[in-house]
Amino acid sequence: MLLTSTTTDPAAFAAATGWAVKPEGACRADMCVPLPDDVHVDGGLDVTVLADRLGMPVLRDDDHGLVALGPATVVGRALETAEAPELELPDADGNPFRLSSLHGKKVLLVAWASW
């Protein structure tokens, strides 16, 4: 979620993240995370308080007036498993390569994008 302020509208936050702020806290599906009273600011929500409670990384670019929120990691604030999904891509010769062929070995995946 990309913002121009650390305060956001509850409906916009819910639409962008899937977390609806209700009286019982921030809720998604059947899970709710209690929120402190200071999450409500001038009719909006303080995204830094929400981010802290939901385990969302926050990146501020004060030079450009932007605030970016990453995905929530409420459950244990860590990956639930270290198991990668099945992935098949062509190798350098164009032959299909399956990630599962490396099962039992340590693997480092590097992702790159040109943008």
C-alpha positions in Angstrom: 0.0 0.0 0.0 1.5 3.3 -1.1 0.4 6.5 0.8 1.2 10.2 0.9 0.6 10.4 4.7 0.8 8.2 7.8 -3.0 8.6 8.1 -5.4 6.7 5.9 -9.1 6.2 5.4 -10.4 2.9 7.0 -12.1 1.9 3.8 -9.0 2.5 1.7 -6.9 0.5 4.2 -9.4 -2.4 4.0 -9.5 -2.4 0.2 -5.7 -2.3 -0.2 -4.8 -4.8 2.6 -7.9 -7.0 3.3 -7.8 -5.8 7.0 -11.0 -4.2 8.1 -10.8 -2.1 11.3 -13.8 -3.0 13.5 -14.5 -2.3 17.2 -12.8 -5.6 18.1 -9.6 -4.7 16.2 -8.2 -5.2 12.7 -9.9 -8.2 11.2 -9.4 -10.4 8.1 -11.5 -13.5 7.6 -12.0 -15.0 11.1 -8.8 -13.5 12.6 -8.9 -10.2 14.6 -5.9 -8.4 16.1 -6.7 -6.0 19.0 -5.7 -2.4 18.3 -4.8 0.4 20.8 -7.0 3.5 21.0 -4.3 5.7 19.4 -4.8 3.9 16.0 -7.7 6.4 15.4 -6.5 9.9 14.3 -8.7 12.7 13.1 -11.3 10.3 11.5 -8.6 8.2 9.9 -6.2 5.5 10.9 -2.5 5.9 11.9 -0.8 3.4 9.6 2.3 3.2 11.7 0.3 1.9 14.6 -1.5 -0.6 12.3 1.7 -1.7 10.8 3.3 -2.3 14.2 0.3 -4.4 15.3 0.0 -6.4 12.1 3.7 -6.9 11.5 3.7 -4.8 8.3 7.1 -3.4 7.2 6.9 0.4 6.8 9.2 2.4 4.5 9.1 6.2 4.5 10.5 8.4 1.8 10.3 11.9 3.4 12.0 13.5 0.3 9.0 12.5 -1.8 6.4 12.4 0.9 5.6 8.7 0.5 4.9 5.9 3.0 4.8 2.3 1.8 3.4 -0.6 3.8 4.3 -4.2 3.1 2.2 -7.3 3.7 1.1 -8.3 7.2 2.9 -11.1 9.0 0.8 -11.3 12.1 1.0 -15.1 12.6 4.3 -15.4 14.5 5.8 -12.5 12.4 7.7 -15.1 10.4 7.2 -17.5 7.6 4.9 -20.4 8.5 7.1 -22.9 6.6 10.4 -22.8 4.8 8.9 -24.9 2.0 8.8 -23.3 -1.4 6.0 -24.0 -3.8 6.6 -26.2 -6.9 8.3 -24.1 -9.6 9.1 -25.0 -13.1 11.0 -22.7 -15.4 13.3 -23.2 -18.5 17.0 -23.5 -17.8 19.7 -21.8 -19.8 19.3 -24.4 -22.6 15.5 -24.1 -22.7 14.9 -27.5 -20.9 12.3 -27.6 -18.1 13.8 -27.3 -14.6 11.8 -28.2 -11.5 12.7 -26.6 -8.2 11.7 -29.9 -6.5 14.7 -31.6 -8.2 16.8 -29.9 -5.6 14.8 -31.4 -2.7 17.1 -32.0 0.3 19.7 -29.5 -0.8 20.1 -25.9 0.4 18.9 -23.5 -2.3 19.2 -19.8 -2.7 16.6 -18.2 -4.9 17.5 -14.8 -6.4 14.7 -12.8 -7.9 15.4 -9.9 -10.2 13.2 -7.4 -12.0 14.2 -4.7 -14.5 11.9 -2.1 -13.1 
